[in-house]
Amino acid sequence: MLELLNYEFIRNALIAGVLIGISCGVVGSFVVVNRAVFLAGGIAHAAYGGIGLAFLFGFSPFLGATIFALFTSSLLAVAIQRWDQRMDTVIGVLWATGMALGTILIDLSPGYHKDVMSYLFGSILAVSHADLFMMTLLDTIIVVIIGFFYKEFLAISFDAEFAMTAGIPVRVFQFVFLWLVGLAVVMMIRIVGLILVIALFSIPPNIAEKLTSSLKKIMFLATALGIGFSITGLLVSYHLNTSSGATIVMLAAITYLVFLAFVDLATRYRRHFTGTDLR
Amino acid sequence: MEVDTSLPAVSFDHVWFSYDSHVVLKDVSFSIKDRDFFALIGPNGGGKTTLIKLCLGLLRPGKGNIRIYGKKPEKMRKILGYVPQNPNPNPSFPVSVIEVVLMGRLSRVRIGSRYSKADYEIAIKTLSRVGMREHAESPIHKLSGGQRQRVFLARALATGPRILFLDEPTAGIDAPSQNMLFDLLNELNSTMTIVMVTHDTVAISRYIKTVACVNQRLFLHEEGKITKEMLDATYQCPVDLIAHGIPHRVFDEHNSSSGKSNTSYRESITKSLHKVEGDSYTKKDKKKE
């Protein structure tokens, strides 16, 4: 097992696993408690438009994805403030439009694009030094901003209106939060691909949420789980020779299901022996 | 924060408000005295919550002026306490009681800095005040409806308010909790103005000093100020809202108006308002002066 560490691409992949674990734990926890998983999915898929644009004009697809993710985040932040009751529609439209735009732009760009698949499903084994540098930078931005304004983010997530009466610029924070989601999404596209991003955003915080009821602990636990899923998934995919992104997501999903079944059994067991079943 | 208590706690000067093209408040002018216990009643969609949100600076009036002790609501945030009707629709939100109460200190702590030790002490003190001290570390979702309402009251009190706004604080909580809440509010009323949206007639009859009915327009039921227009206009309030429980102490014969002349109606209202207005407040205040 340890001899795997001799390969540079494996070392890079492992470091990348740790880095996305942090972003999915920190941002994902806020996404889950804000019931915004679908919103994160919308941003991820809309980012495909930016990847298409990058293919057509020949610049870095990650720059394209970042621009589109931030643009979509901003649109969504405006939409939340104007059409809060219609958010599912707004997200759905952006989700599909981004994918359609990306597909068309890639069709229009010259050459054959085999590597498009790596943006859809991730390619952790192709992570370069430059990627790692970018991911560390994005993680730092995310952790510093959330850490610095934790009290405000918590208050707004819990009761935005009350935060507004206290003079907190809630709208500004909504923009910042969605930008952070956008940045985390772009980071994770590299590893699990834009189609699978929401699994890593939702599964670790969801498991953590059932184990503790403090948001800070949820963030730490979700980070640990995210790192665990990425690294274990990576090693499993190496041995089974399967796609790394899909393997990481499958591993997370199976763990989630087993965990839910266990929680359910434990509750029944407790009820059975303490007679607290009120039905 | 010092306030000039000779000025009205809240004053509305010809305030209009509409959501898009739907007019919610029409030319509302009234004022609330310092340390009044003021109830807003009226039909659903009549504009009660909107009126409170205008006072808190959450909404801006389309026309007219709102003043809190003579200043704009946005400048008075530190003295405004707010207990919203339904603070968080996500019941399993991972937050502890003390964390929620600390949010009451948000207007006093700089953005990006942490709550200080003093903030924690204040939060604990307000929790004791509402009888929830021992639940400080409990997750909010483990509490009953009545307990949660007390925590939200503690959060509002942690701000250190001079005016406390409550939006239907007794909706959906059990009777003992309701009584406890009203006794506490009654106590708090000696140091702060209380403005409350309520459908609770018991509370209106027992504790409240002034009642206003909001239905696009605002009609004040206050001793010595009752006019024929106000009475006529008040009929617009759906009677069932204020006819449950023991309405006759508040608005005698509100629902038998058709058979009576306006004069006798006016007399009976004035009489009943004597009881509601509670001489204690007016007299106490006069003594101080």
Boltz contact constraints between the chains, C-beta under 6 A:
constraints:
  - contact:
      token1: [A, 148]
      token2: [B, 112]
      max_distance: 6.0
  - contact:
      token1: [A, 149]
      token2: [B, 112]
      max_distance: 6.0
  - contact:
      token1: [A, 155]
      token2: [B, 103]
      max_distance: 6.0
  - contact:
      token1: [A, 155]
      token2: [B, 106]
      max_distance: 6.0
  - contact:
      token1: [A, 158]
      token2: [B, 88]
      max_distance: 6.0
  - contact:
      token1: [A, 158]
      token2: [B, 93]
      max_distance: 6.0
  - contact:
      token1: [A, 158]
      token2: [B, 95]
      max_distance: 6.0
  - contact:
      token1: [A, 159]
      token2: [B, 87]
      max_distance: 6.0
  - contact:
      token1: [A, 159]
      token2: [B, 88]
      max_distance: 6.0
  - contact:
      token1: [A, 164]
      token2: [B, 58]
      max_distance: 6.0
  - contact:
      token1: [A, 165]
      token2: [B, 56]
      max_distance: 6.0
  - contact:
      token1: [A, 165]
      token2: [B, 82]
      max_distance: 6.0
  - contact:
      token1: [A, 166]
      token2: [B, 106]
      max_distance: 6.0
  - contact:
      token1: [A, 166]
      token2: [B, 107]
      max_distance: 6.0
  - contact:
      token1: [A, 167]
      token2: [B, 77]
      max_distance: 6.0
  - contact:
      token1: [A, 167]
      token2: [B, 107]
      max_distance: 6.0
  - contact:
      token1: [A, 213]
      token2: [B, 94]
      max_distance: 6.0
  - contact:
      token1: [A, 213]
      token2: [B, 139]
      max_distance: 6.0
  - contact:
      token1: [A, 215]
      token2: [B, 94]
      max_distance: 6.0
  - contact:
      token1: [A, 218]
      token2: [B, 94]
      max_distance: 6.0
